[in-house]
Amino acid sequence: MSSGSLYVIKLGSSTIVNHPRIFEEIARISRRGNQVLLVAGGAEAIRQKYEALSRPMPFLTLPSGDDVRYCSPEEMPYIRDAYHAYILAPIREQLKAQGLSVFAQLGGDNGLVRGRKAKPIKAIQGQKTVIVRDSLFGQYTGSHTEFLHAALSAFDVVCLSPPIWDSEIDSYINIDADVLAAELAVELEAHHLRFVTGTAGLLQDVGDAGSTIPDVYEDEELASVQGRMKQKVRAARLAVSRGVCDVNISGPHSVEEGGRTWFWQGERGAPSFELLNKTIRIPSVSEDEHELARFLLEEVQDPSITGQIDEVGNIVFRKGNGPHTLLLLGHIDTVPHVWPVRADADGVTGRGVVDAKGSFVNFVHTLLEAEVPENGSLLVIGAVEEEISSSKGAFYIRDHYRADAVVIGEPSGEDSLTLGYYGLFKLRISIRRAQEHTAAKDSVSAIDELYQVAAHIRGIVQELDQQSLSSLIDIEHLNERGFITATAILNFRISPEAGNDYRDKVELSFGEGVTVEVLRSTPGFANSRSDTLVKSFVRSFAKHGKSIRYLKKRGTSDMNTLATTWTSVPMVAYGPGDSSLDHTNDEYLRYEEVESSRAILREAVNEWFRLNGGLHGAIDIGIQGTGASAPVVSR
């Protein structure tokens, strides 16, 4: 029972019958906190049903030469029975064996999924072309999305199968299950769509099980794709062109690991931006980073680089084994919501492209291109859950990794270097009072009292840190069994000058019925300009004809989390993009800026290793910062 990201997984009936281990994979997906909608095909089930009845299965030959199953009104009851007995029943049994709750039905039951019967079709009988008018085959027109979203929240897995319902003719109609999965993924705004088939994705050579085609772009020809696989390709392209989900075709044991064929929107672009465009198109809202981490682990293949996904889900790459370690730390999660990625000749827009996938992809390119000396080690980590209060990835990194210097992957713009961030002091205030008439003498509503408590806390924090900022967010009001509860989040941004002990000076006790819970208390951090890390960037900027501009941001990053214990480790943040677009629906990243900031980062990394005794020895460059004093900016 989850409110997490939505997977739509299409299972062929052969997989359901012959590869029951697929349900172990589905269970793992569900247990990561995701919603799961299974769409089940029925070709094998229908074959078994007709075989059990010793009934011949009717087919029509189309003018194209393809044979399709003929579903007349007389055949529909047998098809429905086949789905109930051979598909839905074993799915319920398998999922319950995994400890999962399941809601499963035909799509057309109770009119849940709707369609429209197709126009009469032409078929070949003997040597003649005939018009078949009673074929109960049709197209998808919609579903009761509100009910489906409620079911997905209430059950671990929801399972639907053809046939669907046509209210105009008051009848069930058949539909291709691959297309049904694609249509539902688009309408429900799923994050991930998986077509599970008998092979590890599309094969270049159907006789070679290891010849998986890794990527398919919009207009690319697929000469090796034949038969039923053509329909999967058609459905995959439908979802890619209209939905927000990432899409791949995988085998019964490669949904979670192994070969897969990814489908990408648009044409294949320049190689230098291919990884960026792919990464943006894999949704990775906080707590749903698994797919992107696994994709990156498979995508980054180089004999000089080791890669792994650590215990909390961070993607971790390392180049070199020397004692001098430089950490490039980005994050791979985004805030909701996800919208379709769109690219033009100059750049790309999509959730997370600025904050902060553009920065992390530049880290990966730097990993591949940087010169790491024998005494050096370049560590690149994509952290999880940076955009939510848990910061699970950064806390794990803080406690389980080490580095001599850190570059945080956050948008600073190609011409600026971020030296520090404000801290975060996040409180949940809850007021619970017995209900009373608002006209009662001295009556103060729970909401009024909440504002009073918030104002009192704000006054205390303002005295401690005059540069602090605060906002009251996420106010909720509940009336239950004669009690009123008002709850809100009070968010403070704390300047680095406030130090680490400000929390101990804020009294949070307000008597009975008032609860103030500290959700996050992370101090601000500001790096000096005199260490070798900053000098490395200064030299790189100068080499590229730029003067460095220093920033201090009012936002918070994983830099703050590391700084709570990594007190003597130099840290800066650098990456392409305009940080004012963070968390907005207008994120856009220019390819030119991606390329120029990548070059600056690569040279800064090489320079840091030079200054630490590698890459032909250390040199004393003696360059001081040339920018103005660090301005304070949002994010």
N, C-alpha and C positions, 0 to 999 in steps of 0.2 A: 504494500500500500504506500504509494509514493506520489510526490508532487514534482519529481525530478524531470530530467530530459526525456523526451519520447523517442523510443525506437519503434519503427515499423519493420517487422521481419516477415518476409514472405517465405513460407515453407512449401515445397512441392510435396505431394502425397507420397512419392517414393522415399523422400527423406524421412517423413513421419513414420512410415512403415518399416524402413530398412536401416535407419540410422538414429536409433533412440538417444544416442549420446548428445544429439543436438539440444536436448532439453537440459542437460547439465550446463551447456553454454548459456542458454536462455536464463537459467537460474542465476548464474554469475552476473549477468547483465542486470537482472532485477535486484539482486542483493547489493549492487553498487548504488542503489537508490533511484534507479531509472523506472519510468513507465514503459510497459511493453505491450504493443499491439501485434498479435500474430495474425497473418492472413494466410489461410491454408488453401492450397490447391487440391484438386481431386481426381486427376487423370487416373492414377493407379487405383484409387478407391472405387471409381466408377467401373474400371475394368474388372476388379474383383467382384463387385456387385453383380455385374452382368454374367460373369463366369459362374458365380454361385447359383444364379437363376437359369443357367443354360439358355440365356437370351442373347440373340445376336445384337451387337452394338451398331446402331446405324451411323453411317458417315455420309458426308456430301463431298464431291470433288468440285473444287472451284475452278474457274477458267484459268487460274494461274497454275493449276496442277496440284495445289496443296489439298490434302484431305483434312476436313474438319468434322468434329463430332456433331451429329444432327440431333438437336434437342427439340422435338415436337411436343405438343401438349401431352401426348400419350407417354412420352419418355420422362417428363419432368418428375413425377412421383418417385421413379427409380433413382434418379439423380439425387434428389433430396435425401432419400433413404441412405444412399451410399455415403453422403457427407456425414449424416448423423451417426451411422454405425462404424464406418471405417476411418473417419477423420476426427470428428469432434469428441467421440467417446474415448479413443486412445489418447488424444491430446489432454483431455481432463485427467485421465488416469496417470499419464506421465508427469504432468505438472504437479499434481497432488503428491506424487511420490517424491518430488523435489521439495515438498513442504510449501508450495505456493498456492495461493488462492486464485481461482480462475473463473471468469465469466465467459462462456462460449455459446455461440448460436450461429445459425445461418444468417447471413447479412440481411436477407429479406424478411426474417421473422419480425413481426410487429412493425413492419415498414421501416426498420432502423436504417437500412441502406437502400437508397432509391435509384431507379434507373429508367431507361426508356427503350422499348423494343426497337430493334433495328429495322430498317426498311427491308422489303423483300430482297432476297439475294439470288444471284444467278448461280446455277450449278450445272454440271455436265452429267447427263444420264444417257448411257450409250454413246451415241455420236451427236446427241442433241443438247442444246442449251435450254434449260427450263428455268422458270421463276418459282422459287420456293417462298411461300408467303407465311407459313405457320411456324417458322423457326423461332424458338423462344431464346434468342440471343440479343443482347442489347448493350447499351452504353451507360456508364455511371452518370448520374445527375446530381447526387448530393447525399448527405446523411444527417442524422440528428446529432450534430456535433456536441451540443450541450450535454446530452445523455452520455455520449462516448467519453467526454472529458471527465464526467462524474464517475463513470465506471472505471476508467483508468486510474482515478485517484482512490477508488474503493477497493480494487482488486490488484493483486500482483501482476496478473496477466489477463488481458482481454483477447479473445480469439474470435475472428469472423471468417466466414467462408462464403463463396457463392452457393446458391443463386441469390440475387437481390430482388427487390420488389418494384413492379411497375403498377402504379395506382390507376393509370389510365385504362389499362386492360384488365386490372384486378387479378394479377397473376405474378408468380415468380418468373424471373427471366435469368438466363445464364450470363455470365461475364467472365472474361479471362482474369484469373486470380492475380497475375502479375500486374495487369493494368489496374485492378481494384486496389492493390497495395499502393501503387504509385498515386492514384487519385486520393486515397485516404491520407497518405503522407502529406500531400500538398494541402488538402483541406484542413487537416488538424495541425498544420505547421510543425510537423515532426522534425527532430534534429538529425536523426539517422535513419536511413532506409537500407535494408539488406535483403538481397535476393539470394536465397540459399539453394544451391543446385548440387548435382552429383560430382562436379569437378571443382578444383580450386580456381574459380573464376573462369573467364573466357580463355580458351586455349588457342595458341597460334597453330598448333598441330594437334588435331583431335586424338592422334595416336600417342602423343607424348604428354603424360599427366603433369609434367613439370614445366610446360611451355606457356605458363600464365602470361597473358597480356596485362601489363601493370596499369596502364592508363589509356583511357579513351576520351578524346575530345569531341566537340559537337559534330563536326562534319566529316570525321575520319571514316574511311571505308573499313569494313570488317569482313574481308573475303572468306575467312575461315569459319564464320558463324553460320550455322545451318539449323534447319528444323525449328524446334520449340525455343531454342536459344535466341532466335530472332525476336520473339515476342518479349523476352526479358530485356533485350537491348532497347527495344522500342519503349517499354515501360520505364526503364532507367532514364532514358533521355527525356521522357515526358516529365519526370520528377525533377531532373536537373534544370530543365528550362523554366519550370513554373514554381518550384518549391524553394525552401530555405535549407533543406537537408543535404547532408553528404550522402552519396550513393555508391554502393559497390555490389558486385556479384561475388559470392564466396561459396566455398564448399561446406559440407555438413560439419566439418571440424576446422574450418578456417574463419568462422565468424569472429572468433577470439584470437586465433593464431594461424599463421600459414598464408598461402597465396590468395590474393584478391585482385579483382579488376575494378579500378576506380573510374568513375565517370565524372568529367569536369565540364562546367559550363564555359562556352566560348571556344575560341580556337587556341591551339597550342601557341604560346607566346615565346618571348625571348628567354633563353636558358637562364640568364642571370636573375630573372624574376619568377621563374617557374615554381620554385619552392615557396615563395611568398604567396603567389596566387593559390596554390594548393592549400597552404596552411590556413589562409583566411576562410576557405570554403569548407573547413571542417569545424562545425560548431563546437565550442568548448566552454560553455557557461560554467561558472564555478561549481565544483563537485562533479563535473562531467568532462574531465580532461583526458579520460582514458583513451578515447579513440585517437585524439591528436597525438598524445604521447606515443602510442603504439605505432602510429603512422610515421612519426619522425624517427623512431628507432629503426624501422624498416627502410626508411628513405636515406638515412645518412649511413652510407657504407663506404668505409675507407680503411685500408689496412693499418694506418697509423692512429686510428681512433677507436676507442672502446666505448660502448654504450650500454645503458641499462635503465630500467624503470625501478626506482628505489621503493622502499616499503610503503611510503605514503603517496606514491604516484608521480613524483618528480621525474622528468626525463633528464638523464645525466650522461654527458659525454666528457671524455678526457683524452687529451693528446699530450704525450710526454710523461715521464716519470721522475723528473728532477725535483729537488726540494723547494725551489722557488715557484710558488703557485699563484697564478692569477685566475680569479674567478669572474666569469661573465655570467651574471645572474639575471635572467628575465623571468617573466611569468607567462603561462600559456592559457590561463583562464580569462574569461571576459564577463562583463555584466550582461544581464538580459536586456532587451530581447534580441533575437536574431532576425536579420532581414536579408534578402537576396544580395549576393555580391555582384557588383557591376564594375567593369573595367572599361577605360577608354584609352586613347593613345598616350595620355599623359600620366595616368595613375589609376588607382583602384579605391573603391569604397566598400565598406562592409564592417560588421561588428568586430571590433578588436584590431582592426588594421593599424590604428594609431596606438591604442592602449591594449596590448603592447606587442602584437605579433610582428609588426615591422621591425621592432628593435631585436626581438629574439631571433628572427630569421637572419638578420645581419650578424648576430653572434654566431650562428651556425656557419655562415659563409666565412666568417673570420676564423673559426675553428679549422675549416678546410684549407684556408689559404695562408694562415699565419706561420711564421718560422718559429718553432719552439726549440730552444737549445737543449743540450744534454742536461743542463742543470735546472731546466724549467719544466713546468707542467701547466697546461692551459685547461681549465675546468669550465665547461659550459653547462648550466643547469636551467631548465624551464620549470619554474615552481608552480605548484597548484594552489588554489584557494587564496590568491593574493587579493582578490577583489571582495572578499568577505572577511568578517571579523576573526575567523579562526586562524588565518595565515598559516595553515598547517604545513605547507611546503617550506616556508621560510624558517619556522621554528625547528623543523627537522634538520634543515641545512645548518642552522646555527649550532645545533647540538651534536651533529654527526660528521661535519666536514670541517676543513680548515683551509685558509688561504692567507697570503701575505698582502693582497690588495683585491679590491672588488670593484667591478664596473656593473652598475645596475642598468638593466634595459628598460628605460622609460623615455617617452618623447621629450627631448629637450630642444629639438630643432637642430639642423646640421651645424649652425654657427654658435651654439651655446653648450656649456657644460654645467650640469647641476651639482652644486657642492653640498646641498643639504635639503632636508625636509622638516616641516613641522611634525610634531607628534600627534597622537590621537588619544583622546580621553573620551570614552563612549560609555554612557550610562543608560540603564533602563529604569524609568521612574514609574511606579505603579501605586495608585491610590484606590483603596477599597473602602466604601462607606455604605451603611444601610440607607436604603431609599427613603426619602422624605419629600414632603410637598415643598415646591420651590417658593411658596409664599410663607413658609414657616419663618419665625423670627430667628435672625442670625444664621439663616441657612446659607451654606457655601457649597456649591456643587463640587463633585469630585474633579471635574475638569478645571474649574476655577482654582481648586486647591493644587492641582497638578501644575498649573501655570505659576502659582505662588512659590512652590518648591523649586521649580526650574529657575525662576528669577533669583531666588536666594542662592542657589548653587552657582549661577552665572556671576553673581556679585562677588562671591568668594574667589572664583577662578580668575576673574578680571583683576582683582587686587594682587593675586600672585603673579599674573602674567598679563601685562597691559597690551601685549601684541596678540593675545589669543582671539580666536574667532569661535562662535558657537551657533548652532542651529537646532531647533526642535523639530523632529521628524517622526513619521510613522505613528501618528496619534490614533489610538483605538479606544472605543467606548463599548462596554458590555453591560447589559442589564439582565441579571439572572437571579431568580429566587429571592427577590427583595433586596439585592445588593447591587450597587453600581461600582464598576471597576473602570478606571481610566488609566491608560498606559501610553507611554511615549518614550522615544529614544532622544536623549540629549547628547549631541555630538559636539565635542570641542576639538579645535586645532590648536596645539600648544607649541609655542616657539621654542627653538633649541636653547635659547637663553634661560628658559624656565628651569632647566636642569632635570634631574631624575626623581626628586623627592616631592614634587608638587602634590602628588596624590595623597601623601600622608598628612598634608595640611588642609585637606578638604573634608569637613565633617559631613557625613552622609546619614546620620541618624535623625529621624523626624517623628518618632513616636509610633503608636499603634496604628495599623492600617496603611502606613506609608512605607514602601520598600524601594530602596535605591540600590540597584545591582550594577557593579562595574563589569561591563562587557569587554572592555579593552583599555589598557593603560600603557601606552608606548611613548617614550619620550622623543623629543625632536633630536636631530643630529645635524651637525655642520662640520664639514671637512676643511682642513686648512689648505692653503694654496702652495705650500712649500715642499710637499712630499714628492717622491719620484712618480707617483701615479699622475698627479696633476701636471708635472713637468713633461711627462710623456705625451699628454694631450696638447700641451702648449706647443711642443716641438712639431707634432703632427699637423696642428692647425697652421703653424707657420709654413711648413713645407707645402701646404695646399693653398697658400696665399691668403689665409684668413686670420683675423684677430679674434681671440677667444673672448667670449662674453660669459660671465659667471651668473648662475641663478641660484636662488634659494626658494623652494616651493612650499606653498601652504598645504599641499596635499601630503599624503603619506605613502611610503613605498616599503618594500621588503628591506631597504636600507635601515629603516628604523628598528626592525626586528633584530637584524644581525647586530646592530650597534648596542643592544642591551647587554651583550657579553663580549663582543669583538671590539673592545674599547680602544685598542691601539692599531686597528687595521684601517688603512686609508680606504675611503669609499667615495665614488662619484657616480653620477648617472648620465648616460648618453644614449641618444637614439633619435631616429628621424620622426618628424611629425609635429603638428601643432597641438600642444597639450590642452588648449582650450576646447578642443573637439572631443576630449576624453568623455566617455559615458553619454555622448549625444548620438543622435541619429544622423549626424553629418560627418562622421569619420571619413577622411579621405587622405590618401598618402600619394605624393608625387613620386614617380619612378626616379626622376632626376635626383631628388633629395635622398631617396633610398641608396642610390649608387654613390653619391658624394659622401654621405655619412658613413657608408660601409668602408670607403677608402680611408677616411680619417681614422676610423676605429682600428682598421687593420694596421696602419702605421703606428698608432698609439700603442697597440699591443706589442708590436715588434720593438718599439722604443723602450717599453717597460722592461722587456727581457734584456735589452742592451744595458740599461741602467742597473740591472741586478746581476751583472757579471756574465751574461750569455751573449750570443750573437756577436762574436768578434770582440767581446770584452766591454766593460763599462766605460762610459765617457761622461765627463762633467760638462753638461751643456750650459749651465749657468743662466738659464732663461727664467725670468720671473713672469708672473701673469701680466698680460697686457690689457686685460679688460677692465671695465669700470667696476666699482663695488657691486657686490651681488644684489640685484634687484629681487624683490619678493614677488612671485607670481602664483596664480592659482594652479592647482594640481602640481 
